[in-house]
Amino acid sequence: MRPSDTLQSHYPTRIHSEAPDMSETTRTRTSTEPWWQKRVELIVVILLGIVSVSTAYTSFQSGLYGGASDDRISKSEAAGTEAESLYLEGNQQYQKDSQTIGQLQTLQAAVEAGDPYAQAQYDELYFISVTGTDLEPAVDAAAAQDEAEPEFWHDPQADETYLDVLFSGYDEQKAASDELRAEGDAIGDQGDQLAFYTTLMAITLFLLGIAAVVKRASLRWILIAVGMGIFSVTAVLTALIPFVWIGY
């Protein structure tokens, strides 16, 4: 019998007992790990669900903001077109009144020069083109100013009330058009921000997707931390933008 056989026969139990039990060591290490490390796959799945829903919401809101912006800009253009129409209408009347005032001045000079027919022509033109129109109060106001300051000639068309009657419609529509345009641009900017936030959330989904398949624990948690850091900032910025209803 060999010496090694004798040694083995005397100490069989001791040699066998010193062999490490790997399965028991693994169970011991697993039992000491925090629950969040043992359930990392479940955590990633939950985070993917949260980020996916948030991404869908942000994308939906971005679309609504884009529609609201287009609606405001369309209304702004319509109001601008109407404002230009009102301006052309007022300007046409202004030019017509300017010709009337010029003719009246010519006839008044003829009356003062002794033309026997000038006064009748003056009265007829005044009745047709001035009486009962927006120009009549302006002519009366200018005549009163001429009497108070005979050394100056006062233009009836410089009267503020007269100009307001002709162009107030244009001013109101132009202001409404500018307001709608500014509102549409502001809404469009917010829609662009939401589109950018949607992209950032998509990056978070990409990082979480990688974290779901990698085996190295440290790399997995780094990907989760970076992705959720991006998502947290983006979610706060998204929450600061007011919710837009479908009907605007």
SERO-4910 file (N, C-alpha, C, O; in steps of 0.05 Angstrom, whole numbers):
BEGIN
 pado doro    nc1    nc2    nc3   cac1   cac2   cac3    cc1    cc2    cc3    oc1    oc2    oc3
  Met    A     17    -24      0      0      0      0     18     25      0     38     26     14
  Arg    A     10     44    -16     26     69    -18     20     87      6     -3     88     17
  Pro    A     40    103     14     35    122     36     12    141     31     -2    148     50
  Ser    A      9    149      7    -13    167      2    -40    155      6    -59    168     14
  Asp    A    -42    128      0    -67    114      5    -73    112     34    -96    114     43
  Thr    A    -52    108     50    -56    106     79    -65    132     90    -83    133    107
  Leu    A    -53    154     80    -61    181     89    -90    187     82   -105    199     98
  Gln    A    -97    179     58   -125    185     50   -145    168     66   -167    178     71
  Ser    A   -137    143     73   -155    126     88   -159    136    116   -180    132    128
  His    A   -139    149    127   -141    160    154   -156    186    156   -169    192    176
  Tyr    A   -155    202    135   -167    228    136   -186    233    113   -185    254    100
  Pro    A   -204    215    107   -222    219     84   -242    241     90   -248    258     72
  Thr    A   -253    241    114   -274    261    120   -264    289    121   -277    307    112
  Arg    A   -240    293    132   -228    319    134   -222    332    107   -227    355    103
  Ile    A   -211    315     90   -204    326     63   -230    334     49   -231    354     35
  His    A   -250    318     51   -276    323     38   -290    348     49   -302    363     35
  Ser    A   -287    352     75   -301    374     88   -288    401     81   -301    421     83
  Glu    A   -262    401     73   -249    426     67   -255    436     39   -248    459     32
  Ala    A   -268    421     22   -275    430     -5   -297    451     -4   -317    446      9
  Pro    A   -293    474    -18   -313    496    -16   -339    488    -30   -339    475    -51
  Asp    A   -361    497    -18   -388    492    -30   -396    518    -44   -404    538    -31
  Met    A   -393    519    -71   -397    543    -86   -427    552    -86   -432    576    -85
  Ser    A   -445    533    -87   -473    540    -88   -482    553    -62   -497    572    -62
  Glu    A   -471    544    -39   -478    556    -14   -466    584    -11   -478    602      0
  Thr    A   -442    588    -22   -429    614    -22   -444    634    -38   -448    657    -31
  Thr    A   -454    624    -61   -470    642    -79   -495    650    -65   -503    673    -67
  Arg    A   -509    631    -52   -534    637    -38   -529    657    -16   -546    675    -12
  Thr    A   -506    654     -2   -500    673     20   -496    701      9   -506    720     20
  Arg    A   -481    703    -13   -476    729    -25   -501    742    -36   -505    766    -33
  Thr    A   -518    726    -48   -544    736    -58   -562    745    -36   -576    766    -40
  Ser    A   -563    731    -14   -580    739      7   -572    765     21   -588    778     33
  Thr    A   -546    772     18   -537    797     31   -539    821     13   -535    843     21
  Glu    A   -546    816    -13   -549    839    -31   -575    854    -25   -595    842    -16
  Pro    A   -575    881    -30   -600    896    -26   -621    887    -46   -615    876    -67
  Trp    A   -647    891    -38   -668    882    -55   -668    894    -83   -676    882   -103
  Trp    A   -659    920    -84   -659    933   -110   -638    922   -129   -641    926   -153
  Gln    A   -618    909   -118   -598    896   -136   -609    869   -145   -602    860   -167
  Lys    A   -624    856   -128   -635    830   -136   -659    833   -155   -665    814   -169
  Arg    A   -671    856   -156   -694    860   -173   -689    881   -195   -706    896   -203
  Val    A   -664    882   -204   -656    903   -224   -672    900   -250   -679    920   -262
  Glu    A   -677    875   -258   -693    872   -283   -721    883   -281   -731    896   -299
  Leu    A   -733    878   -258   -760    889   -253   -759    919   -252   -777    933   -262
  Ile    A   -739    931   -239   -736    960   -237   -733    972   -265   -746    992   -271
  Val    A   -717    959   -282   -713    970   -309   -739    969   -325   -746    988   -339
  Val    A   -754    947   -322   -780    945   -336   -799    967   -327   -813    979   -343
  Ile    A   -801    972   -301   -818    993   -290   -810   1021   -300   -827   1037   -309
  Leu    A   -784   1026   -300   -774   1052   -310   -779   1055   -340   -786   1077   -349
  Leu    A   -777   1033   -355   -783   1035   -383   -812   1042   -388   -819   1057   -406
  Gly    A   -830   1030   -371   -858   1037   -374   -863   1066   -367   -878   1080   -382
  Ile    A   -851   1076   -346   -856   1104   -338   -846   1123   -360   -860   1142   -367
  Val    A   -821   1118   -369   -810   1136   -390   -825   1134   -416   -829   1154   -430
  Ser    A   -835   1110   -423   -850   1107   -447   -876   1123   -446   -883   1137   -466
  Val    A   -890   1121   -424   -915   1137   -421   -909   1167   -422   -924   1182   -435
  Ser    A   -888   1175   -409   -881   1204   -408   -873   1213   -436   -880   1235   -444
  Thr    A   -859   1196   -451   -851   1204   -478   -875   1207   -496   -877   1226   -512
  Ala    A   -895   1188   -493   -919   1190   -509   -935   1215   -502   -945   1229   -520
  Tyr    A   -936   1222   -476   -950   1246   -468   -937   1271   -479   -950   1289   -490
  Thr    A   -910   1272   -478   -896   1296   -487   -899   1299   -517   -902   1321   -527
  Ser    A   -897   1277   -532   -901   1277   -561   -929   1286   -568   -933   1302   -587
  Phe    A   -949   1277   -553   -977   1284   -558   -981   1314   -554   -993   1328   -569
  Gln    A   -969   1324   -532   -972   1353   -526   -957   1370   -546   -966   1392   -554
  Ser    A   -935   1360   -556   -920   1375   -576   -937   1378   -602   -937   1399   -614
  Gly    A   -951   1356   -609   -969   1358   -632   -992   1377   -628   -999   1392   -646
  Leu    A  -1003   1377   -604  -1025   1396   -598  -1015   1425   -599  -1028   1443   -609
  Tyr    A   -991   1430   -588   -980   1457   -589   -975   1466   -618   -979   1489   -625
  Gly    A   -965   1447   -634   -961   1454   -662   -987   1461   -676   -988   1480   -692
  Gly    A  -1008   1446   -671  -1034   1452   -682  -1045   1479   -672  -1056   1494   -688
  Ala    A  -1042   1484   -646  -1052   1510   -635  -1036   1533   -647  -1048   1554   -652
  Ser    A  -1010   1529   -651   -994   1551   -663  -1003   1556   -691  -1006   1579   -699
  Asp    A  -1008   1535   -707  -1017   1539   -735  -1044   1553   -735  -1049   1570   -753
  Asp    A  -1061   1546   -716  -1088   1558   -715  -1086   1588   -710  -1099   1604   -723
  Arg    A  -1069   1596   -690  -1066   1624   -684  -1054   1640   -708  -1062   1662   -714
  Ile    A  -1034   1628   -720  -1021   1641   -743  -1040   1644   -766  -1041   1665   -780
  Ser    A  -1057   1624   -771  -1077   1626   -792  -1097   1648   -786  -1104   1664   -804
  Lys    A  -1106   1650   -761  -1124   1672   -754  -1110   1699   -756  -1123   1719   -763
  Ser    A  -1085   1700   -749  -1070   1725   -751  -1068   1734   -780  -1072   1758   -786
  Glu    A  -1063   1716   -799  -1062   1723   -827  -1089   1733   -837  -1090   1752   -853
  Ala    A  -1110   1719   -828  -1137   1728   -836  -1143   1756   -826  -1154   1773   -840
  Ala    A  -1136   1761   -800  -1141   1788   -789  -1123   1808   -803  -1132   1831   -807
  Gly    A  -1099   1801   -810  -1081   1819   -824  -1092   1827   -852  -1091   1850   -860
  Thr    A  -1104   1807   -865  -1116   1812   -892  -1139   1831   -889  -1143   1850   -905
  Glu    A  -1156   1826   -869  -1179   1844   -864  -1169   1872   -856  -1182   1892   -864
  Ala    A  -1148   1874   -841  -1137   1900   -833  -1127   1915   -858  -1132   1939   -860
  Glu    A  -1114   1902   -876  -1105   1915   -900  -1128   1925   -917  -1127   1946   -929
  Ser    A  -1150   1909   -918  -1173   1917   -932  -1186   1942   -920  -1194   1960   -935
  Leu    A  -1187   1943   -893  -1198   1967   -880  -1180   1991   -884  -1190   2013   -887
  Tyr    A  -1154   1986   -885  -1136   2009   -890  -1139   2020   -918  -1140   2045   -922
  Leu    A  -1141   2002   -938  -1145   2012   -965  -1172   2027   -968  -1173   2047   -982
  Glu    A  -1192   2017   -954  -1218   2030   -955  -1216   2058   -943  -1226   2078   -954
  Gly    A  -1203   2060   -919  -1200   2086   -906  -1183   2105   -922  -1188   2129   -924
  Asn    A  -1162   2094   -934  -1144   2111   -950  -1157   2121   -975  -1153   2144   -984
  Gln    A  -1174   2104   -987  -1189   2113  -1011  -1208   2136  -1004  -1210   2155  -1019
  Gln    A  -1221   2134   -981  -1239   2156   -973  -1222   2181   -966  -1231   2203   -971
  Tyr    A  -1199   2177   -955  -1181   2199   -948  -1173   2214   -973  -1173   2239   -974
  Gln    A  -1165   2199   -994  -1157   2212  -1019  -1181   2226  -1032  -1178   2248  -1043
  Lys    A  -1204   2214  -1031  -1228   2227  -1042  -1234   2253  -1028  -1241   2273  -1040
  Asp    A  -1233   2253  -1001  -1238   2277   -985  -1217   2298   -991  -1222   2322   -991
  Ser    A  -1192   2289   -995  -1171   2308  -1002  -1177   2323  -1028  -1172   2347  -1030
  Gln    A  -1187   2309  -1048  -1194   2322  -1073  -1218   2341  -1069  -1219   2363  -1080
  Thr    A  -1236   2333  -1052  -1260   2350  -1046  -1251   2376  -1033  -1260   2398  -1040
  Ile    A  -1233   2374  -1013  -1223   2398  -1000  -1208   2416  -1019  -1211   2441  -1018
  Gly    A  -1193   2404  -1037  -1179   2420  -1057  -1198   2435  -1075  -1194   2459  -1082
  Gln    A  -1219   2421  -1084  -1239   2434  -1101  -1254   2456  -1086  -1259   2478  -1097
  Leu    A  -1260   2451  -1061  -1273   2472  -1045  -1256   2497  -1042  -1266   2519  -1043
  Gln    A  -1230   2493  -1038  -1212   2516  -1035  -1210   2532  -1061  -1209   2556  -1061
  Thr    A  -1210   2517  -1083  -1210   2531  -1109  -1235   2547  -1114  -1234   2570  -1123
  Leu    A  -1258   2535  -1107  -1283   2550  -1110  -1285   2573  -1091  -1297   2594  -1098
  Gln    A  -1274   2570  -1067  -1275   2592  -1047  -1258   2615  -1057  -1265   2638  -1053
  Ala    A  -1236   2609  -1070  -1219   2630  -1081  -1234   2644  -1104  -1232   2668  -1108
  Ala    A  -1249   2628  -1119  -1265   2640  -1141  -1287   2658  -1131  -1293   2679  -1142
  Val    A  -1299   2650  -1109  -1320   2666  -1096  -1308   2693  -1087  -1320   2714  -1092
  Glu    A  -1286   2691  -1074  -1272   2716  -1065  -1263   2733  -1088  -1260   2758  -1085
  Ala    A  -1258   2721  -1111  -1250   2737  -1134  -1274   2749  -1149  -1270   2764  -1168
  Gly    A  -1298   2742  -1141  -1322   2754  -1153  -1335   2737  -1174  -1352   2747  -1189
  Asp    A  -1328   2712  -1177  -1341   2694  -1197  -1370   2690  -1188  -1375   2681  -1166
  Pro    A  -1390   2697  -1205  -1418   2695  -1197  -1428   2667  -1195  -1449   2662  -1182
  Tyr    A  -1415   2648  -1207  -1424   2620  -1207  -1409   2603  -1186  -1417   2580  -1180
  Ala    A  -1389   2614  -1175  -1372   2598  -1157  -1386   2590  -1131  -1382   2568  -1121
  Gln    A  -1402   2608  -1120  -1416   2602  -1095  -1436   2579  -1098  -1438   2562  -1081
  Ala    A  -1450   2579  -1120  -1469   2557  -1125  -1455   2531  -1128  -1464   2510  -1117
  Gln    A  -1433   2531  -1142  -1417   2507  -1145  -1405   2497  -1119  -1404   2473  -1113
  Tyr    A  -1397   2517  -1103  -1385   2510  -1077  -1407   2497  -1059  -1402   2476  -1047
  Asp    A  -1430   2509  -1058  -1452   2498  -1042  -1460   2470  -1051  -1465   2453  -1035
  Glu    A  -1462   2466  -1077  -1470   2440  -1088  -1449   2419  -1081  -1456   2397  -1073
  Leu    A  -1424   2425  -1085  -1403   2406  -1078  -1402   2400  -1049  -1397   2377  -1040
  Tyr    A  -1406   2421  -1033  -1405   2417  -1003  -1428   2399   -995  -1425   2382   -978
  Phe    A  -1452   2403  -1007  -1475   2387  -1000  -1471   2357  -1008  -1479   2339   -993
  Ile    A  -1459   2353  -1031  -1457   2326  -1042  -1434   2311  -1028  -1438   2288  -1021
  Ser    A  -1411   2323  -1023  -1387   2309  -1015  -1380   2313   -985  -1364   2298   -974
  Val    A  -1392   2333   -973  -1384   2339   -945  -1407   2335   -925  -1404   2322   -905
  Thr    A  -1430   2345   -931  -1453   2344   -913  -1461   2315   -907  -1465   2299   -926
  Gly    A  -1463   2309   -882  -1472   2282   -874  -1450   2261   -875  -1456   2238   -871
  Thr    A  -1425   2269   -881  -1403   2250   -881  -1385   2254   -857  -1389   2273   -841
  Asp    A  -1364   2237   -855  -1345   2240   -833  -1328   2265   -836  -1315   2274   -817
  Leu    A  -1328   2276   -860  -1311   2299   -865  -1323   2325   -854  -1309   2344   -847
  Glu    A  -1350   2326   -852  -1363   2351   -844  -1354   2361   -816  -1348   2384   -814
  Pro    A  -1354   2344   -795  -1344   2354   -769  -1315   2364   -771  -1308   2383   -757
  Ala    A  -1299   2351   -787  -1271   2360   -789  -1269   2387   -803  -1253   2403   -795
  Val    A  -1286   2391   -824  -1286   2417   -837  -1296   2439   -819  -1285   2461   -819
  Asp    A  -1317   2434   -803  -1327   2453   -784  -1306   2460   -763  -1303   2483   -755
  Ala    A  -1292   2439   -753  -1271   2444   -733  -1248   2460   -744  -1237   2478   -731
  Ala    A  -1241   2455   -769  -1219   2470   -782  -1227   2499   -787  -1211   2517   -784
  Ala    A  -1253   2503   -794  -1262   2530   -799  -1262   2546   -773  -1255   2570   -772
  Ala    A  -1269   2533   -751  -1268   2547   -725  -1240   2554   -717  -1235   2575   -706
  Gln    A  -1221   2537   -723  -1193   2542   -717  -1183   2565   -735  -1166   2581   -727
  Asp    A  -1192   2566   -760  -1184   2588   -778  -1193   2615   -768  -1179   2635   -771
  Glu    A  -1217   2615   -757  -1228   2640   -746  -1211   2648   -721  -1206   2672   -717
  Ala    A  -1203   2629   -705  -1188   2635   -681  -1159   2642   -688  -1147   2659   -674
  Glu    A  -1148   2631   -709  -1121   2636   -717  -1120   2641   -747  -1113   2624   -763
  Pro    A  -1129   2665   -755  -1132   2671   -784  -1105   2671   -799  -1105   2668   -824
  Glu    A  -1083   2673   -785  -1057   2673   -799  -1048   2645   -807  -1028   2642   -821
  Phe    A  -1063   2625   -798  -1056   2597   -805  -1080   2584   -820  -1103   2591   -815
  Trp    A  -1073   2565   -837  -1094   2548   -849  -1093   2521   -836  -1072   2508   -834
  His    A  -1116   2512   -827  -1117   2486   -813  -1130   2465   -831  -1152   2469   -841
  Asp    A  -1116   2444   -834  -1124   2422   -852  -1146   2405   -838  -1141   2395   -816
  Pro    A  -1169   2403   -850  -1191   2387   -837  -1182   2357   -835  -1191   2344   -816
  Gln    A  -1166   2348   -853  -1158   2320   -852  -1137   2314   -830  -1130   2291   -826
  Ala    A  -1128   2334   -817  -1110   2330   -794  -1125   2326   -768  -1113   2321   -747
  Asp    A  -1151   2328   -769  -1168   2324   -745  -1166   2295   -735  -1169   2277   -751
  Glu    A  -1161   2292   -710  -1157   2266   -698  -1182   2249   -699  -1181   2225   -704
  Thr    A  -1205   2262   -694  -1230   2247   -695  -1236   2237   -723  -1245   2214   -727
  Tyr    A  -1231   2253   -743  -1234   2245   -771  -1216   2222   -778  -1226   2202   -790
  Leu    A  -1191   2223   -771  -1172   2201   -776  -1180   2176   -761  -1177   2153   -771
  Asp    A  -1190   2179   -737  -1198   2156   -721  -1222   2142   -734  -1223   2117   -734
  Val    A  -1240   2157   -745  -1263   2145   -758  -1254   2129   -783  -1265   2107   -788
  Leu    A  -1236   2140   -798  -1227   2127   -823  -1210   2102   -817  -1212   2082   -831
  Phe    A  -1192   2104   -797  -1172   2083   -794  -1173   2067   -768  -1156   2051   -763
  Ser    A  -1194   2072   -752  -1196   2058   -726  -1200   2028   -731  -1189   2011   -717
  Gly    A  -1216   2021   -751  -1220   1993   -758  -1195   1979   -765  -1190   1956   -757
  Tyr    A  -1178   1993   -781  -1152   1982   -788  -1134   1978   -764  -1122   1957   -761
  Asp    A  -1134   1998   -746  -1117   1996   -723  -1125   1972   -705  -1108   1958   -695
  Glu    A  -1151   1969   -701  -1160   1947   -684  -1153   1920   -696  -1144   1902   -682
  Gln    A  -1158   1916   -722  -1153   1891   -735  -1123   1885   -737  -1114   1863   -734
  Lys    A  -1107   1906   -741  -1078   1903   -741  -1068   1895   -714  -1050   1877   -712
  Ala    A  -1078   1907   -693  -1070   1899   -666  -1078   1870   -660  -1063   1855   -648
  Ala    A  -1102   1863   -668  -1111   1835   -664  -1093   1815   -680  -1087   1794   -670
  Ser    A  -1086   1823   -704  -1069   1806   -720  -1041   1802   -707  -1031   1780   -706
  Asp    A  -1030   1824   -697  -1004   1823   -684  -1005   1807   -659   -986   1792   -653
  Glu    A  -1027   1809   -644  -1030   1794   -619  -1032   1764   -625  -1019   1748   -611
  Leu    A  -1048   1757   -645  -1050   1729   -652  -1024   1718   -662  -1017   1695   -656
  Arg    A  -1009   1734   -677   -983   1724   -687   -964   1720   -665   -950   1699   -664
  Ala    A   -963   1738   -646   -945   1735   -623   -953   1711   -606   -935   1696   -597
  Glu    A   -979   1707   -603   -988   1683   -588   -981   1657   -602   -973   1638   -590
  Gly    A   -985   1657   -629   -978   1634   -644   -948   1627   -643   -941   1604   -641
  Asp    A   -932   1648   -645   -903   1644   -644   -895   1633   -616   -878   1615   -614
  Ala    A   -907   1644   -595   -900   1634   -568   -909   1605   -564   -894   1589   -553
  Ile    A   -933   1598   -574   -942   1570   -572   -924   1552   -589   -918   1530   -581
  Gly    A   -916   1562   -612   -898   1546   -629   -871   1540   -616   -860   1519   -618
  Asp    A   -861   1561   -601   -836   1557   -587   -839   1535   -565   -821   1518   -562
  Gln    A   -861   1535   -551   -866   1515   -531   -869   1487   -544   -859   1467   -532
  Gly    A   -881   1486   -567   -883   1461   -581   -856   1450   -589   -851   1426   -588
  Asp    A   -838   1468   -598   -811   1460   -605   -796   1450   -581   -780   1431   -582
  Gln    A   -800   1463   -558   -788   1453   -533   -797   1425   -526   -781   1408   -519
  Leu    A   -823   1420   -529   -834   1393   -523   -822   1373   -542   -817   1350   -534
  Ala    A   -819   1380   -567   -807   1362   -587   -778   1355   -579   -769   1332   -581
  Phe    A   -764   1374   -569   -736   1369   -559   -736   1352   -535   -719   1334   -532
  Tyr    A   -755   1356   -516   -757   1339   -493   -764   1310   -500   -756   1292   -487
  Thr    A   -781   1307   -521   -787   1280   -530   -762   1266   -540   -759   1242   -535
  Thr    A   -745   1280   -553   -719   1268   -562   -702   1260   -538   -690   1238   -539
  Leu    A   -701   1276   -518   -685   1269   -494   -697   1245   -480   -682   1227   -471
  Met    A   -723   1243   -479   -736   1219   -467   -730   1194   -483   -727   1173   -472
  Ala    A   -729   1198   -510   -722   1175   -527   -693   1165   -521   -688   1141   -522
  Ile    A   -676   1184   -515   -648   1176   -507   -649   1160   -481   -635   1140   -478
  Thr    A   -666   1168   -462   -669   1153   -437   -679   1125   -443   -669   1106   -430
  Leu    A   -698   1122   -461   -708   1095   -468   -685   1078   -480   -684   1054   -474
  Phe    A   -669   1091   -496   -646   1076   -508   -627   1066   -486   -618   1043   -487
  Leu    A   -620   1083   -467   -602   1076   -445   -614   1054   -428   -600   1035   -420
  Leu    A   -639   1056   -422   -652   1035   -406   -654   1009   -421   -652    987   -409
  Gly    A   -658   1011   -447   -658    986   -463   -632    972   -462   -631    947   -461
  Ile    A   -610    987   -463   -583    975   -461   -579    963   -433   -568    941   -430
  Ala    A   -588    978   -413   -585    968   -385   -600    942   -381   -593    927   -363
  Ala    A   -621    937   -396   -637    913   -392   -623    888   -402   -630    866   -394
  Val    A   -603    891   -419   -590    868   -431   -561    864   -422   -550    842   -424
  Val    A   -548    885   -411   -520    881   -403   -519    864   -377   -538    865   -361
  Lys    A   -497    850   -373   -494    832   -351   -478    844   -328   -481    837   -305
  Arg    A   -461    863   -335   -444    875   -314   -461    894   -297   -473    913   -307
  Ala    A   -462    888   -271   -479    903   -253   -472    933   -251   -489    950   -252
  Ser    A   -446    939   -249   -438    967   -247   -445    983   -272   -455   1006   -269
  Leu    A   -440    971   -295   -447    985   -320   -478    989   -322   -487   1009   -332
  Arg    A   -492    969   -314   -521    970   -315   -532    994   -298   -549   1009   -307
  Trp    A   -521    997   -274   -531   1018   -256   -521   1046   -266   -535   1066   -262
  Ile    A   -498   1047   -279   -489   1072   -291   -508   1081   -313   -516   1104   -315
  Leu    A   -516   1062   -330   -535   1068   -352   -562   1077   -341   -574   1096   -351
  Ile    A   -571   1064   -320   -597   1071   -308   -595   1099   -295   -613   1115   -299
  Ala    A   -573   1104   -282   -570   1131   -268   -568   1153   -289   -582   1174   -285
  Val    A   -553   1149   -310   -551   1170   -330   -578   1175   -344   -586   1197   -348
  Gly    A   -590   1153   -352   -616   1155   -366   -637   1169   -349   -651   1186   -358
  Met    A   -639   1161   -323   -660   1172   -306   -653   1201   -298   -670   1217   -292
  Gly    A   -627   1208   -298   -619   1235   -293   -629   1253   -316   -640   1275   -311
  Ile    A   -625   1244   -341   -635   1259   -364   -666   1261   -362   -677   1282   -367
  Phe    A   -678   1239   -356   -708   1238   -355   -718   1257   -333   -738   1271   -338
  Ser    A   -706   1257   -310   -716   1273   -288   -716   1303   -295   -735   1317   -291
  Val    A   -694   1312   -307   -692   1341   -315   -713   1346   -336   -726   1367   -335
  Thr    A   -715   1328   -356   -734   1332   -378   -763   1332   -368   -779   1348   -377
  Ala    A   -769   1314   -349   -796   1313   -338   -804   1338   -324   -826   1348   -326
  Val    A   -785   1350   -309   -791   1375   -295   -796   1397   -315   -815   1413   -312
  Leu    A   -779   1399   -335   -783   1420   -356   -809   1416   -371   -822   1436   -378
  Thr    A   -816   1391   -376   -842   1386   -389   -865   1394   -372   -885   1405   -382
  Ala    A   -863   1389   -346   -885   1396   -328   -889   1426   -326   -911   1436   -319
  Leu    A   -868   1442   -332   -871   1471   -330   -886   1482   -354   -895   1505   -352
  Ile    A   -890   1467   -375   -905   1476   -398   -935   1469   -394   -941   1445   -389
  Pro    A   -953   1488   -395   -981   1482   -389   -993   1461   -408   -984   1458   -431
  Phe    A  -1013   1447   -397  -1026   1426   -413  -1045   1440   -433  -1058   1459   -427
  Val    A  -1045   1429   -458  -1062   1440   -479  -1083   1420   -484  -1078   1397   -490
  Trp    A  -1109   1429   -483  -1131   1411   -489  -1134   1408   -519  -1124   1425   -534
  Ile    A  -1147   1387   -527  -1150   1381   -555  -1165   1404   -569  -1159   1410   -592
  Gly    A  -1184   1416   -556  -1199   1438   -568  -1185   1465   -565  -1196   1485   -573
  Tyr    A  -1161   1465   -554  -1145   1490   -550  -1159   1508   -531  -1150   1530   -525
***
